[in-house]
Amino acid sequence: MKNLILTFFLLSNLLYSQINLNEIFKDKSEIYFKFNVSTIDEINSLSNIISIDNVILNTVYAYANRTEFEEFLKFQIPSEILPNPSTLVEPEMSSNIENITQWNVYPTYDAYVNMMYQFESNYPSICKIIDAGNTVQGRKILFAKISDNVNVREAEPQFMYTSTMHGDETTGYVLMLRLIDSLLSSYGSNSRITNMINNAEIWINPLANPDGTYRSGNNTVSGASRYNANNYDLNRNFPDPINGIHSNQQIETVRFRAIQESNNFSLIANFHGGAEVVNYPWDRWVNVGINSKIHADQTWYQFISRLYADTAQYYSPAGYMTYLNNGITNGGAWYVIAGGRQDYTNWYRHGREVTIEISNTKLPAASQLPSFWEYNKRSFLNYIEHIFYGFKGIVTDTLGNPLSAKITLINFDYDSSEVYSDAVTGFYNRMVMPGSYRLKFQAQGYNDFITDFIQISSYTSSVIVNAQLIPIIIPVELISFNAYKINNSVQLKWSTATEKNNYGFEIQRRVKNYYSQEFSDWEIVGFVAGNGTTTIKNDYSYNDENLKAGTYQYRLKQIDFNGIYELSDVVEVDINTPIEFSLEQNYPNPFGNAIHSNNPSTKISWQSPVSSRQTIKVFDVLGKEVAVLFDEFREAGYHTIEFKADGLSSGIYYYTLTVDNFTSTKKFVLMK
C-alpha cells in the first residue's frame, strides 16, 4: 500500500496511521467501528468491502476483518473503533439442561447439542434432529425437524426458522430453542400448534454460526464474533443475484445450501440482532430510482412484516420493534448488501424469506431473554401460519406421479417470484396478496396448464388448485425392429434415430392358436425406459424367455403420453422346440353332428420336449378304453391329430397323453 497517513478515530479520538493495524487487530479477528457518510450511494459502494451492520441517519456501523479494513482505509474515511458488542456483557452460562430450560441463561455449546438431541429423545414421533454437517472448527449445524409424520416427506408446506448466522447476535439463539420446546410440549394440547405440526414440516436451526458464537471456547458466548472461524460474514457469503457464487464460499454456507436445495421451503425467516425491525427483500437493490428493483410480492411482504412487528409491539414496552418504518423495512432502502441469505432464497430458490432483527442489543444479558420471548412468541406462530394461505395443491403427470413444475401467476410474477412444486411430493403453495389470478403450470416435456381467474379474497384465504400435466407427444423414429429366436427365447432388438421427451417402450406379444390359426389379443410382457432428451442414436433390447413352442408376434408401444401412443410394425418368430410337456384342450369342444352338422370330429394337440414313443387314448366315463388315436415314435415338437368319433355315441369322454413318465388327461363332450 502507499505510504500515506490515513486518518481514523480511535476511542480516544486520537489520529493513528495505518501502521497501528497490528495493534488494532492484536488478539482480534474482527473489529467493530462506525463512520459517517453523506449519501446512501457511499454506503452501497462500501458494502462490497466491509460488513455493514446498521445505518442510523448518516452514521454507519460496520464490521471488518483485517483485509477488509485495509481496503476500507483506502477511501480515507475517518472512523471510530468501537468495543465489540459481545464484550459489553458478561453472559450467564449453564451446562445443565434443567437450568437452561428456565430460559434465562445461555447454554454452553455441549449443552446446546445435548438439548437438541434430548428434544428428539423426548418427542421421537414428532421431532427429528437433522445434522447438516460440521463447521470450520468441527461444531455441528443442527436442525430440529418437527412434523406429525417426521420420517416421511409429505405433501405439505416446509417452513424454516434459523438464527444467529452472525455469531454475536444471540437473542434468537435462545428464543429458537425455547420455540422448539414450546411446539413439542404443546402438541396434542394446544389446537393451534397441533394443527401446525399436523399440516406442515417445520425446521428450526437455533445456531447457524456456532464457531462465531463460541469464539472464546465452548463454555461461553462472551467474546462471540460476527464472522465464522475463517473470518467471513456468512450473511454476505451466499450466491448473489448479481455476483453469483462467492469466490470463497464457506463450509457453513455449503451446509445451508445443501439443506435448502434438497428441500422445498415455502417460507423462511432468519433472526439477527443489533436493531429491531423486519427486513424484507430485496437486500441487493435499492427500491427507488435508477437500478431499483421491487419484489413482485412486496405488498404481501409488507403485510406479513407488519403483522409480525405490530403483534410484537402490542406485547412489549413502548419503543420495541419500531425502527425505520415503524418496525419494517425494505432491505435495500435501509442499505444494500451482496451475498445475503434472504436474497439467495428469493432469487435462486424461488422461496420467501425475511430477516428479523430481534433486539437492539446483540448479546443481551441472559436475564432479559424471557422478556424477548414474551414480545415475540405470538409473532413466531403468526409468521409460520402464512404457509397455509394463498394457492396450494399437488402437480402430477397423467399417471399420478409427482412433478417439479414452475407455477407462475400470469401478468404478476417477475424476477424469480414464481414458485416450484416439490419434486418428491408434487406439493406447492403460492402465498400472495388478495386478488384475482390465473395460474400457469409448466414442466419440461409437458404441455402447459393454465387456469381461469381464481380469487384470493384475503391474506388468510386458502384455495386448492391441483394440476395434472399432459406429456408432449413426440414419438421417436425407429430405425429398425427385429426378433431373433434363441432356443426357447426371443430376443427383440430395436434402434431409434433420436431420443425425445419422457417416454418408454411397452413390449406387447400375442400368440397364434394352433387350431384356428388366429392370434390371441395383445398382452403386455415388458417395458423398457427411454433415455431422456439426447440426440444420438440409441439401441435397445428385450428378452422374452421360456416360451412354449408356437408362433409369436411382437410390437412396441411408446407410452406415457396420456393414452395417445405410437405403435411399431409387427415382427413374427416361430418357436419350434417345446420346453415342457403339454396336452391342449381339443377344438372344437363340444363337437358332433348336433353342433357341427355332418362333422363329428375334433382336433387334439400336444407338445413334447423329447423325442419318444407317444400315445393318445380315449376312455368313456367308466374308464373303458374306446379308442387309440396315436401310439408311435414322434420327434420332439408340437403335434396335432384329428379324431373322428363316428363309432361313439353322445356323451362325455376323456383322452390321455402318455410320453415316458408324463401323463395328462383332458375331457371332451360328443353331441351327435
C-alpha positions as CSV (number, residue, x, y, z in Angstrom):
1,M,0.0,0.0,0.0
2,K,1.0,3.6,-0.5
3,N,2.8,5.1,2.5
4,L,0.1,7.6,3.2
5,I,-1.2,8.8,6.6
6,L,-4.8,7.6,6.6
7,T,-6.8,9.0,9.5
8,F,-9.4,7.4,11.6
9,F,-10.7,7.9,15.1
10,L,-10.0,5.5,18.0
11,L,-11.9,5.5,21.2
12,S,-9.7,8.4,22.4
13,N,-10.3,10.2,19.1
14,L,-6.6,10.4,18.5
15,L,-5.3,10.1,15.0
16,Y,-3.4,7.0,14.0
17,S,-1.7,5.9,10.8
18,Q,-2.2,2.5,9.2
19,I,1.0,1.3,10.9
20,N,-1.2,0.8,14.0
21,L,-3.2,-2.0,12.3
22,N,-1.1,-4.6,14.1
23,E,-2.1,-3.1,17.4
24,I,-5.8,-2.7,16.4
25,F,-6.1,-6.4,15.4
26,K,-4.0,-7.7,18.3
27,D,-5.9,-10.7,19.7
28,K,-8.8,-9.8,17.4
29,S,-10.2,-11.5,14.3
30,E,-12.6,-8.6,13.5
31,I,-13.3,-5.1,14.6
32,Y,-16.5,-3.1,15.1
33,F,-16.4,0.6,14.0
34,K,-18.5,3.5,12.8
35,F,-18.1,6.3,10.3
36,N,-20.2,9.0,8.7
37,V,-21.4,9.2,5.1
38,S,-23.1,11.9,3.0
39,T,-25.2,9.7,0.7
40,I,-26.6,6.2,0.6
41,D,-24.5,5.6,-2.6
42,E,-21.4,5.8,-0.4
43,I,-22.8,3.1,1.8
44,N,-23.7,0.9,-1.1
45,S,-20.2,1.2,-2.6
46,L,-18.6,0.2,0.7
47,S,-21.0,-2.7,1.2
48,N,-18.9,-5.0,-1.1
49,I,-15.8,-4.3,1.0
50,I,-16.9,-4.3,4.7
51,S,-19.8,-5.8,6.5
52,I,-22.4,-3.1,7.1
53,D,-24.3,-3.7,10.3
54,N,-26.6,-0.7,10.7
55,V,-27.2,2.7,9.4
56,I,-28.7,5.4,11.6
57,L,-29.2,8.7,9.8
58,N,-25.8,9.3,8.2
59,T,-23.8,7.1,10.7
60,V,-22.8,3.7,9.5
61,Y,-21.9,0.8,11.9
62,A,-19.8,-2.0,10.4
63,Y,-17.5,-5.0,11.0
64,A,-14.3,-5.8,9.2
65,N,-11.5,-8.3,9.3
66,R,-8.0,-7.0,8.7
67,T,-8.0,-7.4,5.0
68,E,-11.4,-5.7,4.7
69,F,-10.4,-2.8,6.9
70,E,-7.2,-2.3,4.9
71,E,-9.4,-1.9,1.8
72,F,-11.7,0.5,3.7
73,L,-8.8,2.7,4.7
74,K,-8.1,3.4,1.0
75,F,-11.2,5.5,1.0
76,Q,-9.7,7.8,3.6
77,I,-12.9,8.0,5.6
78,P,-12.5,8.9,9.3
79,S,-13.7,6.1,11.5
80,E,-14.0,5.3,15.2
81,I,-13.2,1.8,16.5
82,L,-15.9,0.6,19.0
83,P,-15.9,-2.2,21.5
84,N,-17.1,-5.5,20.1
85,P,-20.8,-5.8,21.3
86,S,-20.1,-9.3,22.7
87,T,-17.6,-7.8,25.2
88,L,-20.1,-5.4,26.8
89,V,-21.9,-8.0,28.9
90,E,-20.7,-11.0,30.9
91,P,-23.3,-13.5,30.0
92,E,-24.6,-16.1,32.5
93,M,-23.9,-19.6,31.2
94,S,-25.1,-23.0,32.1
95,S,-24.3,-26.6,31.1
96,N,-27.3,-28.0,32.9
97,I,-30.3,-28.6,30.7
98,E,-32.8,-28.2,33.6
99,N,-31.3,-24.8,34.3
100,I,-31.3,-23.8,30.6
101,T,-35.0,-24.6,30.3
102,Q,-35.6,-21.7,32.7
103,W,-34.6,-19.7,29.6
104,N,-32.7,-17.1,31.5
105,V,-29.2,-18.4,30.8
106,Y,-27.1,-19.1,27.7
107,P,-26.2,-22.8,27.1
108,T,-22.7,-24.0,26.7
109,Y,-22.1,-25.5,23.3
110,D,-22.1,-29.1,24.6
111,A,-25.3,-28.4,26.5
112,Y,-26.9,-27.0,23.3
113,V,-26.1,-30.1,21.4
114,N,-27.4,-32.3,24.2
115,M,-30.6,-30.3,24.4
116,M,-31.3,-30.6,20.7
117,Y,-30.9,-34.4,20.8
118,Q,-33.0,-34.6,24.0
119,F,-35.8,-33.0,22.1
120,E,-35.7,-35.9,19.7
121,S,-35.4,-38.4,22.5
122,N,-38.4,-36.9,24.4
123,Y,-40.6,-36.5,21.3
124,P,-39.5,-39.2,18.8
125,S,-42.8,-39.3,17.0
126,I,-42.8,-35.6,16.0
127,C,-39.2,-34.4,16.3
128,K,-36.1,-35.5,14.4
129,I,-32.7,-33.8,14.7
130,I,-31.0,-33.2,11.3
131,D,-27.2,-32.9,11.4
132,A,-26.4,-30.7,8.4
133,G,-22.7,-31.2,8.9
134,N,-19.7,-29.6,10.7
135,T,-18.4,-26.0,10.7
136,V,-14.8,-24.9,10.0
137,Q,-13.9,-25.9,13.6
138,G,-16.0,-29.1,13.7
139,R,-19.0,-27.9,15.5
140,K,-22.5,-29.0,14.5
141,I,-25.1,-27.3,12.4
142,L,-28.3,-28.8,13.7
143,F,-32.0,-28.5,12.7
144,A,-35.0,-29.7,14.7
145,K,-37.5,-31.1,12.1
146,I,-41.0,-31.1,13.6
147,S,-44.0,-32.8,12.0
148,D,-46.6,-35.4,12.8
149,N,-45.0,-37.8,10.4
150,V,-41.5,-36.8,10.9
151,N,-39.7,-39.5,8.9
152,V,-41.8,-39.1,5.7
153,R,-41.7,-36.2,3.2
154,E,-45.4,-35.4,2.9
155,A,-47.4,-33.3,0.5
156,E,-47.4,-30.3,2.8
157,P,-45.5,-27.0,3.2
158,Q,-42.0,-26.9,4.5
159,F,-41.0,-24.0,6.8
160,M,-37.7,-22.8,8.3
161,Y,-36.6,-20.6,11.2
162,T,-32.8,-20.1,11.6
163,S,-30.9,-17.8,13.9
164,T,-27.5,-16.4,14.8
165,M,-25.7,-16.7,11.5
166,H,-23.9,-13.6,12.9
167,G,-22.4,-15.4,15.9
168,D,-22.6,-12.4,18.3
169,E,-26.3,-11.9,17.8
170,T,-27.6,-14.4,20.3
171,T,-31.1,-13.4,21.3
172,G,-32.7,-15.5,18.6
173,Y,-30.5,-18.4,19.5
174,V,-32.1,-19.0,22.9
175,L,-35.6,-18.0,21.7
176,M,-35.4,-20.6,18.9
177,L,-34.5,-23.3,21.5
178,R,-37.5,-22.2,23.5
179,L,-39.7,-22.2,20.5
180,I,-38.8,-25.8,19.7
181,D,-39.6,-26.8,23.3
182,S,-42.9,-24.9,23.2
183,L,-44.0,-26.5,20.0
184,L,-43.2,-30.0,21.1
185,S,-44.6,-29.7,24.6
186,S,-47.8,-28.1,23.3
187,Y,-48.6,-30.8,20.7
188,G,-51.9,-32.5,21.4
189,S,-53.0,-30.0,24.0
190,N,-52.9,-26.7,22.0
191,S,-55.1,-27.0,19.0
192,R,-53.3,-24.2,17.1
193,I,-49.9,-25.7,17.4
194,T,-51.2,-29.2,16.9
195,N,-52.7,-28.1,13.6
196,M,-49.4,-26.6,12.5
197,I,-47.4,-29.7,13.3
198,N,-50.1,-31.9,11.6
199,N,-50.1,-29.9,8.4
200,A,-46.6,-28.7,7.9
201,E,-42.9,-29.7,8.2
202,I,-41.2,-27.1,10.5
203,W,-37.4,-26.9,10.6
204,I,-35.7,-24.8,13.3
205,N,-32.0,-24.1,13.4
206,P,-31.2,-22.2,16.6
207,L,-27.5,-21.6,15.9
208,A,-26.2,-21.2,12.3
209,N,-22.7,-20.0,13.2
210,P,-21.6,-21.9,16.3
211,D,-17.9,-21.1,15.7
212,G,-18.7,-17.4,15.9
213,T,-20.9,-17.7,18.9
214,Y,-18.4,-19.8,20.8
215,R,-15.3,-18.0,19.5
216,S,-13.8,-17.9,23.1
217,G,-14.5,-21.6,23.7
218,N,-17.4,-23.9,24.2
219,N,-18.2,-22.7,27.7
220,T,-19.1,-19.1,27.0
221,V,-20.6,-16.8,24.4
222,S,-18.6,-13.9,25.8
223,G,-16.3,-12.6,23.1
224,A,-18.6,-14.0,20.3
225,S,-17.7,-12.9,16.8
226,R,-19.9,-11.9,13.9
227,Y,-17.8,-13.8,11.4
228,N,-17.1,-17.5,11.2
229,A,-13.8,-19.1,12.1
230,N,-12.3,-18.2,8.7
231,N,-13.4,-14.5,9.4
232,Y,-16.1,-14.4,6.8
233,D,-19.6,-12.8,7.3
234,L,-21.9,-15.7,6.4
235,N,-24.7,-13.3,5.5
236,R,-22.5,-12.0,2.7
237,N,-21.4,-15.4,1.5
238,F,-24.4,-16.8,-0.3
239,P,-24.9,-16.9,-4.0
240,D,-25.8,-13.4,-5.1
241,P,-28.2,-12.3,-7.9
242,I,-25.5,-10.1,-9.4
243,N,-22.2,-11.6,-8.3
244,G,-23.1,-15.2,-8.5
245,I,-21.4,-17.8,-6.2
246,H,-19.0,-16.3,-3.7
247,S,-15.3,-17.0,-4.6
248,N,-14.7,-18.2,-1.0
249,Q,-17.9,-20.0,-0.2
250,Q,-17.7,-21.1,3.4
251,I,-18.5,-24.6,4.6
252,E,-21.4,-23.3,6.7
253,T,-22.9,-21.8,3.5
254,V,-22.4,-25.1,1.8
255,R,-24.3,-26.9,4.6
256,F,-27.2,-24.5,4.5
257,R,-27.4,-24.6,0.7
258,A,-27.5,-28.4,0.8
259,I,-30.4,-28.4,3.2
260,Q,-32.3,-25.8,1.1
261,E,-31.6,-27.4,-2.2
262,S,-32.7,-30.9,-1.1
263,N,-36.0,-29.5,0.3
264,N,-38.6,-27.0,-1.0
265,F,-39.1,-24.5,1.8
266,S,-42.1,-22.2,1.2
267,L,-41.2,-19.6,3.9
268,I,-38.1,-18.8,6.0
269,A,-37.1,-16.2,8.5
270,N,-33.6,-15.7,9.8
271,F,-33.0,-13.9,13.2
272,H,-30.4,-11.3,13.8
273,G,-29.7,-8.6,16.4
274,G,-28.5,-5.0,16.6
275,A,-31.8,-3.5,15.6
276,E,-35.5,-4.2,16.0
277,V,-37.1,-4.4,12.5
278,V,-38.4,-6.9,10.0
279,N,-36.3,-6.6,6.8
280,Y,-38.0,-7.9,3.6
281,P,-36.5,-8.3,0.0
282,W,-34.7,-7.1,-1.8
283,D,-31.4,-6.6,0.0
284,R,-29.4,-6.4,-3.2
285,W,-31.1,-3.5,-4.8
286,V,-32.5,-0.2,-3.7
287,N,-36.2,0.2,-4.1
288,V,-36.4,3.6,-5.7
289,G,-34.6,5.4,-8.5
290,I,-32.1,4.1,-11.1
291,N,-31.3,0.3,-10.9
292,S,-34.0,-0.2,-8.4
293,K,-35.9,-3.4,-8.0
294,I,-39.2,-4.2,-6.2
295,H,-40.1,-7.8,-5.4
296,A,-43.3,-8.9,-7.1
297,D,-44.7,-9.8,-3.7
298,Q,-43.7,-6.6,-1.9
299,T,-47.2,-5.8,-0.8
300,W,-47.6,-9.3,0.6
301,Y,-44.2,-9.0,2.3
302,Q,-45.2,-5.7,3.8
303,F,-48.4,-7.3,5.2
304,I,-46.6,-10.2,6.9
305,S,-43.8,-8.0,8.2
306,R,-46.3,-5.5,9.6
307,L,-48.3,-8.3,11.3
308,Y,-45.1,-9.6,12.9
309,A,-44.0,-6.1,14.1
310,D,-47.4,-4.9,15.2
311,T,-48.0,-8.0,17.2
312,A,-44.6,-7.7,18.9
313,Q,-45.3,-4.0,19.6
314,Y,-48.6,-4.9,21.3
315,Y,-47.0,-7.3,23.7
316,S,-43.9,-5.3,24.5
317,P,-43.0,-1.9,26.1
318,A,-43.3,1.2,24.0
319,G,-40.4,1.5,21.5
320,Y,-39.9,-2.1,20.8
321,M,-39.8,-3.2,17.1
322,T,-40.4,0.4,15.9
323,Y,-37.2,1.1,14.0
324,L,-37.3,2.6,10.5
325,N,-40.8,2.4,9.1
326,N,-42.4,1.6,12.5
327,G,-40.8,-1.9,12.6
328,I,-40.5,-2.9,8.9
329,T,-38.2,-2.0,6.0
330,N,-37.3,-2.9,2.5
331,G,-33.7,-4.2,2.8
332,G,-32.2,-2.0,0.0
333,A,-34.0,1.1,1.4
334,W,-32.0,0.5,4.6
335,Y,-28.7,-0.4,3.0
336,V,-27.6,-2.7,0.1
337,I,-25.7,-5.9,0.7
338,A,-24.3,-8.6,-1.6
339,G,-24.5,-12.3,-0.8
340,G,-27.3,-12.2,1.7
341,R,-29.2,-15.3,2.7
342,Q,-32.7,-14.0,2.1
343,D,-31.9,-12.9,-1.5
344,Y,-30.5,-16.3,-2.2
345,T,-33.7,-17.9,-1.0
346,N,-35.9,-15.5,-3.0
347,W,-33.8,-15.3,-6.2
348,Y,-32.3,-18.8,-6.5
349,R,-34.7,-21.0,-4.6
350,H,-37.9,-19.2,-5.5
351,G,-38.9,-19.2,-1.8
352,R,-39.8,-16.5,0.6
353,E,-37.5,-15.2,3.4
354,V,-37.2,-12.2,5.6
355,T,-34.5,-11.1,8.1
356,I,-35.9,-10.3,11.5
357,E,-33.7,-8.0,13.7
358,I,-35.0,-9.0,17.1
359,S,-33.0,-6.9,19.7
360,N,-31.1,-3.7,19.6
361,T,-28.5,-5.3,21.9
362,K,-26.7,-8.0,20.0
363,L,-25.8,-10.1,23.1
364,P,-28.2,-9.0,25.8
365,A,-27.9,-10.1,29.4
366,A,-29.4,-13.6,29.8
367,S,-31.9,-12.2,32.3
368,Q,-33.6,-10.2,29.5
369,L,-34.2,-13.3,27.3
370,P,-37.6,-14.2,28.9
371,S,-38.8,-10.7,28.1
372,F,-37.8,-11.0,24.4
373,W,-39.7,-14.3,24.3
374,E,-42.8,-12.6,25.6
375,Y,-42.5,-9.9,23.0
376,N,-42.1,-12.3,20.0
377,K,-43.7,-15.7,20.8
378,R,-47.1,-14.8,19.2
379,S,-45.4,-13.3,16.2
380,F,-43.4,-16.5,15.8
381,L,-46.6,-18.5,15.4
382,N,-48.3,-15.9,13.2
383,Y,-45.4,-16.0,10.8
384,I,-45.4,-19.8,10.5
385,E,-49.1,-19.8,9.7
386,H,-48.7,-17.8,6.5
387,I,-47.6,-21.1,4.8
388,F,-51.3,-22.2,5.0
389,Y,-52.6,-19.3,2.9
390,G,-52.8,-18.5,-0.8
391,F,-52.8,-21.1,-3.5
392,K,-51.7,-24.7,-2.8
393,G,-52.1,-28.1,-4.4
394,I,-50.3,-31.0,-6.0
395,V,-48.9,-31.2,-9.5
396,T,-48.7,-34.7,-11.2
397,D,-48.4,-36.3,-14.6
398,T,-51.2,-38.3,-16.1
399,L,-50.1,-41.4,-14.2
400,G,-50.3,-39.6,-10.8
401,N,-46.5,-39.2,-10.4
402,P,-45.4,-36.0,-8.7
403,L,-43.8,-33.4,-10.8
404,S,-41.5,-30.5,-10.2
405,A,-43.3,-27.7,-12.1
406,K,-43.0,-24.0,-12.3
407,I,-46.1,-22.2,-11.1
408,T,-46.5,-18.6,-12.4
409,L,-49.1,-16.0,-11.7
410,I,-49.7,-14.7,-15.1
411,N,-49.1,-10.9,-15.5
412,F,-47.9,-10.8,-11.9
413,D,-44.7,-12.7,-11.4
414,Y,-41.3,-11.5,-12.4
415,D,-37.6,-11.6,-11.2
416,S,-37.8,-15.2,-9.8
417,S,-41.0,-14.7,-7.9
418,E,-42.6,-17.8,-9.4
419,V,-42.6,-20.9,-7.2
420,Y,-41.9,-24.6,-7.9
421,S,-43.7,-27.7,-6.8
422,D,-41.8,-30.3,-4.8
423,A,-40.2,-33.0,-7.0
424,V,-40.8,-35.6,-4.2
425,T,-44.5,-34.9,-3.4
426,G,-45.7,-32.6,-6.2
427,F,-46.9,-30.1,-3.5
428,Y,-46.7,-26.4,-3.9
429,N,-48.0,-23.3,-2.2
430,R,-48.0,-19.8,-3.6
431,M,-48.7,-17.2,-0.8
432,V,-50.0,-14.0,-2.3
433,M,-51.9,-10.8,-1.5
434,P,-55.7,-10.7,-2.2
435,G,-56.6,-10.5,-5.9
436,S,-57.8,-12.5,-9.0
437,Y,-55.1,-14.6,-10.6
438,R,-54.6,-17.0,-13.4
439,L,-52.0,-19.8,-12.7
440,K,-49.7,-21.3,-15.3
441,F,-48.1,-24.7,-14.6
442,Q,-45.1,-25.7,-16.6
443,A,-42.7,-28.7,-16.6
444,Q,-40.2,-29.9,-19.2
445,G,-41.8,-32.4,-21.6
446,Y,-45.3,-31.5,-20.6
447,N,-48.0,-29.2,-22.0
448,D,-48.7,-26.0,-20.0
449,F,-51.8,-26.0,-17.9
450,I,-53.4,-22.6,-17.4
451,T,-56.4,-21.9,-15.1
452,D,-59.2,-19.5,-15.3
453,F,-59.1,-16.5,-13.0
454,I,-59.3,-17.6,-9.4
455,Q,-60.0,-15.2,-6.5
456,I,-57.9,-14.9,-3.3
457,S,-60.2,-12.9,-1.1
458,S,-57.9,-12.1,1.8
459,Y,-54.4,-12.6,3.2
460,T,-55.7,-15.6,5.1
461,S,-57.6,-17.2,2.2
462,S,-56.6,-20.7,1.0
463,V,-57.5,-22.1,-2.4
464,I,-56.6,-25.6,-3.6
465,V,-55.6,-25.8,-7.2
466,N,-54.3,-29.2,-8.3
467,A,-52.8,-29.7,-11.8
468,Q,-52.3,-32.8,-13.9
469,L,-49.9,-32.1,-16.8
470,I,-50.2,-33.9,-20.1
471,P,-47.0,-35.0,-21.7
472,I,-45.9,-33.5,-25.0
473,I,-46.3,-36.3,-27.7
474,I,-43.0,-36.5,-29.6
475,P,-42.8,-40.1,-30.9
476,V,-39.3,-41.4,-31.6
477,E,-38.2,-42.6,-35.0
478,L,-37.5,-46.3,-35.2
479,I,-34.6,-47.3,-37.5
480,S,-35.1,-51.0,-37.0
481,F,-37.1,-53.5,-35.0
482,N,-36.2,-57.2,-35.2
483,A,-36.8,-60.5,-33.4
484,Y,-34.3,-63.4,-33.0
485,K,-35.0,-66.9,-31.8
486,I,-32.5,-68.3,-29.3
487,N,-33.6,-71.8,-28.2
488,N,-36.9,-71.2,-26.4
489,S,-36.5,-67.5,-26.1
490,V,-37.0,-64.5,-28.3
491,Q,-34.6,-61.5,-28.3
492,L,-36.0,-58.3,-29.5
493,K,-33.7,-55.5,-30.7
494,W,-34.5,-52.1,-32.0
495,S,-32.8,-48.7,-32.6
496,T,-34.0,-45.2,-32.6
497,A,-32.8,-42.3,-34.6
498,T,-33.2,-39.7,-31.8
499,E,-34.3,-39.5,-28.2
500,K,-37.3,-37.3,-27.3
501,N,-39.1,-36.3,-24.2
502,N,-40.0,-38.7,-21.4
503,Y,-41.3,-41.9,-22.9
504,G,-40.9,-45.7,-22.7
505,F,-41.3,-48.7,-24.8
506,E,-44.0,-51.2,-23.8
507,I,-43.4,-54.6,-25.3
508,Q,-46.6,-56.4,-26.5
509,R,-47.0,-60.0,-27.5
510,R,-49.6,-62.3,-29.0
511,V,-49.6,-66.0,-29.9
512,K,-51.2,-68.0,-32.7
513,N,-53.9,-70.5,-31.8
514,Y,-52.9,-73.9,-33.2
515,Y,-56.5,-74.9,-34.1
516,S,-58.0,-71.7,-35.5
517,Q,-54.6,-70.3,-36.8
518,E,-55.8,-67.0,-35.3
519,F,-53.8,-64.8,-33.0
520,S,-54.8,-64.0,-29.4
521,D,-55.3,-60.5,-28.1
522,W,-52.1,-58.4,-27.5
523,E,-50.7,-58.6,-23.9
524,I,-48.1,-56.6,-22.2
525,V,-45.0,-58.6,-21.4
526,G,-42.4,-55.9,-20.6
527,F,-41.3,-52.3,-20.5
528,V,-38.0,-50.5,-21.5
529,A,-37.5,-46.9,-20.4
530,G,-36.3,-44.2,-22.8
531,N,-33.1,-42.3,-22.1
532,G,-34.1,-38.6,-21.9
533,T,-33.5,-36.0,-24.5
534,T,-30.2,-36.7,-26.2
535,T,-30.0,-36.6,-29.9
536,I,-27.8,-39.6,-30.5
537,K,-28.7,-43.0,-31.9
538,N,-29.8,-45.4,-29.2
539,D,-30.1,-49.2,-29.2
540,Y,-32.4,-51.2,-27.0
541,S,-33.2,-54.9,-26.4
542,Y,-35.6,-57.1,-24.5
543,N,-35.5,-60.9,-23.9
544,D,-38.8,-62.9,-23.8
545,E,-37.7,-66.2,-22.2
546,N,-39.0,-69.8,-21.5
547,L,-41.6,-69.8,-24.3
548,K,-43.7,-72.8,-25.4
549,A,-43.5,-73.9,-28.9
550,G,-45.6,-71.8,-31.2
551,T,-45.8,-68.7,-33.4
552,Y,-45.4,-65.3,-31.7
553,Q,-45.8,-61.7,-32.8
554,Y,-44.3,-58.7,-31.1
555,R,-44.8,-54.9,-31.4
556,L,-43.6,-51.8,-29.5
557,K,-45.9,-49.1,-28.0
558,Q,-44.5,-45.8,-27.0
559,I,-46.3,-44.9,-23.8
560,D,-46.6,-42.1,-21.1
561,F,-48.5,-39.9,-23.5
562,N,-51.9,-39.7,-21.8
563,G,-53.3,-42.6,-23.8
564,I,-52.1,-41.3,-27.2
565,Y,-49.3,-43.6,-28.5
566,E,-47.3,-44.8,-31.4
567,L,-47.2,-48.5,-32.4
568,S,-44.3,-50.1,-34.3
569,D,-44.6,-52.6,-37.1
570,V,-45.2,-56.2,-36.1
571,V,-42.4,-58.8,-36.1
572,E,-43.0,-62.6,-36.0
573,V,-41.0,-65.6,-34.8
574,D,-41.6,-69.3,-34.5
575,I,-40.5,-71.3,-31.5
576,N,-40.2,-75.0,-32.6
577,T,-38.8,-76.8,-29.7
578,P,-41.1,-77.1,-26.6
579,I,-39.6,-76.6,-23.2
580,E,-42.2,-78.8,-21.4
581,F,-44.9,-81.4,-22.0
582,S,-48.3,-80.1,-22.7
583,L,-51.7,-81.5,-23.7
584,E,-54.1,-78.9,-25.1
585,Q,-57.8,-78.8,-24.9
586,N,-59.4,-80.3,-28.0
587,Y,-61.0,-78.0,-30.5
588,P,-63.9,-77.7,-31.1
589,N,-65.4,-78.8,-27.8
590,P,-68.2,-79.9,-27.6
591,F,-68.3,-81.3,-31.1
592,G,-70.6,-83.6,-33.2
593,N,-73.4,-83.5,-35.7
594,A,-75.7,-81.7,-33.3
595,I,-73.3,-78.8,-33.2
596,H,-71.3,-79.0,-36.4
597,S,-73.5,-80.7,-39.0
598,N,-72.1,-83.9,-40.6
599,N,-68.7,-83.3,-38.8
600,P,-68.4,-85.4,-35.7
601,S,-64.6,-84.7,-35.4
602,T,-62.2,-82.6,-33.3
603,K,-58.5,-81.8,-33.2
604,I,-56.2,-82.7,-30.3
605,S,-52.8,-81.1,-30.0
606,W,-49.9,-81.7,-27.7
607,Q,-46.2,-80.8,-27.4
608,S,-43.2,-82.8,-26.1
609,P,-39.7,-81.6,-25.4
610,V,-38.3,-85.1,-26.1
611,S,-38.3,-87.5,-29.0
612,S,-40.0,-90.6,-27.7
613,R,-42.9,-93.1,-28.1
614,Q,-46.1,-91.1,-27.6
615,T,-49.6,-92.4,-27.1
616,I,-53.1,-90.9,-27.0
617,K,-56.1,-93.0,-25.9
618,V,-59.8,-92.2,-25.4
619,F,-61.8,-93.5,-22.5
620,D,-65.5,-93.4,-21.5
621,V,-66.8,-92.2,-18.2
622,L,-66.4,-95.7,-16.7
623,G,-62.7,-95.7,-17.6
624,K,-63.1,-98.2,-20.5
625,E,-60.7,-97.6,-23.4
626,V,-62.7,-96.9,-26.5
627,A,-60.1,-95.7,-29.0
628,V,-56.3,-95.5,-29.5
629,L,-55.7,-92.3,-31.6
630,F,-51.9,-92.5,-31.7
631,D,-49.2,-94.9,-30.5
632,E,-45.9,-94.4,-32.2
633,F,-42.5,-92.7,-32.0
634,R,-42.5,-88.9,-32.6
635,E,-39.8,-86.2,-32.6
636,A,-39.8,-83.5,-30.0
637,G,-42.1,-80.7,-31.1
638,Y,-45.7,-79.7,-31.4
639,H,-48.2,-82.2,-32.8
640,T,-51.9,-82.3,-33.9
641,I,-54.2,-85.2,-34.7
642,E,-57.8,-85.2,-35.9
643,F,-60.2,-87.6,-34.1
644,K,-63.3,-88.7,-35.9
645,A,-65.8,-90.1,-33.4
646,D,-68.1,-92.0,-35.9
647,G,-68.4,-95.1,-33.8
648,L,-69.1,-93.4,-30.4
649,S,-72.4,-92.3,-29.0
650,S,-73.1,-88.9,-27.5
651,G,-71.6,-88.4,-24.1
652,I,-68.6,-87.3,-22.0
653,Y,-65.2,-88.9,-22.8
654,Y,-61.6,-88.4,-21.7
655,Y,-58.4,-88.5,-23.7
656,T,-55.0,-89.2,-22.2
657,L,-51.5,-88.4,-23.4
658,T,-48.6,-90.6,-22.3
659,V,-45.0,-89.8,-23.1
660,D,-42.3,-91.6,-21.0
661,N,-43.3,-90.8,-17.4
662,F,-45.5,-87.9,-18.4
663,T,-49.3,-88.3,-18.4
664,S,-52.1,-85.7,-18.9
665,T,-55.8,-86.1,-19.3
666,K,-58.5,-83.8,-20.7
667,K,-62.3,-84.1,-21.1
668,F,-64.4,-83.6,-24.2
669,V,-68.1,-83.7,-25.0
670,L,-69.6,-85.5,-28.1
671,M,-73.1,-84.5,-29.2
672,K,-74.5,-86.4,-32.2
